């Protein structure tokens, strides 16, 4: 459904809210979001990454498992997308 990235982006945002008001010290906290390449096809996931890109939280990390690989032509990721190979 693509809701994991959206929840992770809002959790990172909420952590900044807590830190700004001295409610909780979130300096050492980090939000990780593990998603598959199929989930990144969902519009909600793209919106979450776009929102996180605009706000640039330093405590948010997206890890995408890119299983979209064709052995004949190589990677099927769009040009400019960096893969971990």
C-alpha positions, 0 to 999 in steps of 0.5 A: 500500500505504500504507507511505510515510507509515509509513516517513517517521514512523519515519525522523523518530523515528529521527532524534530517536533519533540526536540524543538520543544525540549520534550524528548532528546532525539539527537541520537534517534534515527528512523529507518524505512526498509521498502521494496522496489514494488512499494516505491511504485505506489504514489504514497511512497513517492509523496513521502520521499518527496516530502522528506527531500523537501524537509531534509531530515538528517535522522531519516534513512530510506533503504530500497531493496531493488530486486528489479534486475534483468540478467540480459540488459542489467539494471532496469532502474531509471538512469541516474538512480544509484544501485548498491551493486 
